[in-house]
Every structure is written in structure tokens, then in C-alpha cells.
Amino acid sequence: MGTGRRSFFLRVAGQYARIGLVRKSQFRWEFVNQVVMDCLYYLSFLLTFEFIYGFREGLTLGGWDRDDIRVFLGMAFVTDAFMMTWLGQTWHFGDDLKAGNLDAFRLRPGPVWFTYSFQRFSPEGLTNGLVAGAILVHALAAHPEVALAHWLLVLPALAVACTAQIALVVLFQGLEFWVVNADLARFFNNVFTQIADRPLDVYPRGMKRVFTWLLPLGALAWFPAGLVVGRHGAVFALVYTVVVLLFARLAVAVFERGMRRYESALG
Amino acid sequence: MSSTAPRRAFWPLLLQATAYELRKQVAFRVGFLVREVSHGIVEPLVMLCVYAALYRSAGSGTVLRGWTFPELVQYVAGLLVVRKVLFHNRALDLSTQIFEGRVTKYLVMPMDYFVLGVARFVQYTVLQLGVASLTWGIGALVAPEHWLFPASLEALGGALLLVLLGSWCSFQVYYILNALAFWLDVVWSLLVMAWFVISFTGGALLPVSQMPPAVYAVLQYGFPYWSMSAPIEVLMGRLDSADVLRGCAVLGVTALALELVRRQVWRRGLARYGGAGM
């Protein structure tokens, strides 16, 4: 990606963030509600896993002990907060597709997958990102085996996670061009988020392979958390990063191909 | 707003409105399959995988806070069925109707507007009872050795009663939250919040009786427990008819209290309503 192109993406994202802040300043009650909503989501997961590990000493989930799982949940929350901050428009993709609301994006000087998907910047998502970040930092600080070298891996690990999150959202939206009225983007996001919110090691081997390599849900929390707690080696990390980047390219290609099928209102 | 025409009788109107609601739901087949049939299937299966990993780590035959792994498999089978019937946060679009002023045309008709909400509840229940029965039947055929079979006919009746009463309470909660659209600009986050709370305190992530004893003791006073976790335990034979009666009492009192709140919220909301949306 050239410097000019990268600066285009950053400038557009900056404008979307400005608009999002202005919009949300008019809905202050809603801002509070959404922050509380995601905190409840975090709380329900934290409590569930604390209850599970509280059954007895020494329990693990697919090899993940209590300290590992806290880091895993922190990663899952941060990735989710990234999605809520930048990619919330995906919940409306089905309706926008039916109503022909993508027309305006075809006229904009930028790729539709980006200008459409990133348009709804959410300050409450960003606030939740700070809460999620605090949970992650606390989990890492409390983990007995996380050393300084592991802390240095946090940002690259999160970069891979966010790339995978963007790719998944773009892919699910792209598939909806073929099945209008199915609400597929929303459905897939719901389903796969639930799967990705647990370490892939708890699933049967075949399922784990699919969600590691074919549809890399593992990149959302399992890979980044495993990397910083030392469960994944350097070679695997490099290979997996390449896989995620290839997947992202594929997702964009599917979306762009879908856009060619788009004929304004498809409802 | 009111009408001088004679009011339409509740039950024929409910029947007619329910038929329309059913037709609306099945109009788009793929959407119907995605939204209605697959609803509530994934989370219990994910939970099952988590439990399988947990009991592998604990050793086979282990009892963790009163539950063995085969019992948890049955619990998850029960969740697959029960969660389908429980009214959920996306099944009502009252807030959109209020925001867009679509309520107005009904207010001048000789009918109680609430009947349309009840019709949605009946449509949802009828449809989901069918889907839940199908899900149970498939499970019983595919994995009879692990599946949940009711301990007795009495247990089946008791569990069904609890689930339906609990579903009515959920419906009332979502109706009230939707009606807050008379005051708020956006209500969807409240609906999602309620869904999180109902799911967690109802036992969607782990059986309530497997939570720490103090938490279990508190959650027994809430309707979510009696709508989800308790009916499954009744089906399994872990709870008896005395528990069903206790559950009915909790759900009955909750339903009554929610009905009073709903009437108040609706009455006060209409007083603010301008007729052209909010």
C-alpha cells in the first residue's frame, strides 16, 4: 500500500471519527447505555469463566488455565471493541443493500468495502475499548509467565486480530450480495463471534482446523492471546499472519465481486 | 386519541393479527431460516465444547458442583429447545413503530393496540414451539443416548408451563423497554442489555445451580432462572412439582408486576406522543 493510499484511508477514517463524535454528542443517554451494555457483556463472560475455574483447583480448558483465559478474554474484548468502534455499520448492511443505500458509496473516491464499512465511528465503542484494554493489561500484569518480551508482542498481535476482524466483516457483507434479505452479515457475525469468544482448543480437531486456517476466527483472540502468553512459536506466528493477510485480500475480492452484482435497490 | 366506533373483540382480532404475523415471518424463506430456525442453536453447542474440554481436564466421571458431564450434555440439549421458545429481544419492533409514528393509525381504531403485541407473542410462540419440537425430534433421532427425554409427562407439562410463563415475562420486559422510545432516541442497547442479563441469570452460559451457592440463591428470585434453567432441570427430574409451583408463583408475581408497569409506561408515553413519531 503506497503512502498516498495509506494517507487516504487515514484521512477518511479521521473524518468518520469526527462525524461519529458529533453525532453521538446528541445522544448522550444512548452513549451511556452502550457503554454499560458492553460492560455487561464483559462481566457475563468474566463471571462465567471465573465460576467455571472456581469449580476446583487445577482445571484447564483445552490447556488454557485461569491466567491464560483472562488474557484470552481481554484480547477478545479488545477485538470486539475495535469492531464496535469502527465496523458497527455492518449490522445495517442487509437493510442498506435492500434499500439501495450503497449507491452513494459507489460514487465516492475510495473502495466501497472501506468507505461503507468504516462509516459509523462509535465513541462508545472506543470507551469500551479503553475498558477492554484495562482488562487486558490487568490480565497480562497478573499472568505469572508473561515477561517484558511478551508485552512487546501485544500490539502486533492486536494488529493481526483487527485485520482479521475487518476481513471477516467485509467477507460476510460480501456474501450477502448473493443472498439478499437473509440478514447473513448479522447472522454470521453473531454466530462466529460466539465461536471465537472461546479458545479454539476446546473445539473438536476438525472444527479447530477450519477456524484456524479456512475461516481464521482464531485470529480474533485465540492467536493474539496465545502469542503473548507463549503458546504459539515464532514460525507459527509468521505463517498465521500471512494467512490472515491472504484471507483479508480474499474478503475484499469477494466484496468487490459482489458489488459488481449490485443493482441499486435489491429488495 | 380515541374512536367512537364499537371496540373490536379481543380474541377474533388476536387470531387475525397472529395470522398476519405468521405470514410476515415466512415471507422471506432464507431470512426465515436464518433468523428463526437457527436462532439460539450456536451458543449451547459452543457451551457444550467448553464443558467437554473442562471435564476432560477434570477426569471422566467427575462431578463438578453437582453436575456430571452426561447431565450437562442433557442440559445443553434442553437449552437448544427451551431457548427457542423464550421470547427474545429482536422479536418486537414496537420502538420503531413509535419512532416513525406508525402507532398513530392504530390509536384511532376501535381496538386495544396491545393486541398487536400479543399477536406477535402468539405468532412467535406457535412458530418456535414447532421449531423447538422439530429440534427436539432431530436430536432424539440423531443422539438418543445423550439427548434429554422428559423424566415424566408431569415434568413435561410443568416445564412447558414455566417456559411459556417465562416467555410472557420476557415479552413484557421487551415491550416496556420498547415503549421507552416515547422518551429516548434509541432503545436497542437497552434491549440487548436485557437480553444479556436474562441469558446470563437464566443459565444460558452455565446452569444456574452450578453457579456459586450464594449467586444461585439470589437468582432463584428472578424470572430468567424459572424460564430457562429450572424448566430444563424439571425435564431432567432434578426439580419436582413443588419446585414447579414455586416457579409459577415467582413468574406469576413477576408477570403481574410487569403488566402494571407496562400499563403505566404506555399511558404516560401516549401522553407525550405527538402522533407523528418521536
Interface residues (C-beta under 8 A of the other chain):
Chain A: Q26 F27 W29 E30 N33 Q34 V36 M37 L40 Y41 S44 L47 T48 F51 I52 G54 F55 R56 G58 L59 T60 L61 G62 V179 N181 A182 D183 L184 F187 N190 V191 Q194 I195 D197 R198 D201 V202 Y203 P204
Chain B: F28 V30 G31 V34 R35 S38 V42 E43 V46 C49 V50 A52 A53 L54 S57 A58 L64 R65 L184 D185 V186 S189 L190 V192 M193 F196 V197 S199 F200 L205 L206 Q210 M211 P212 V215
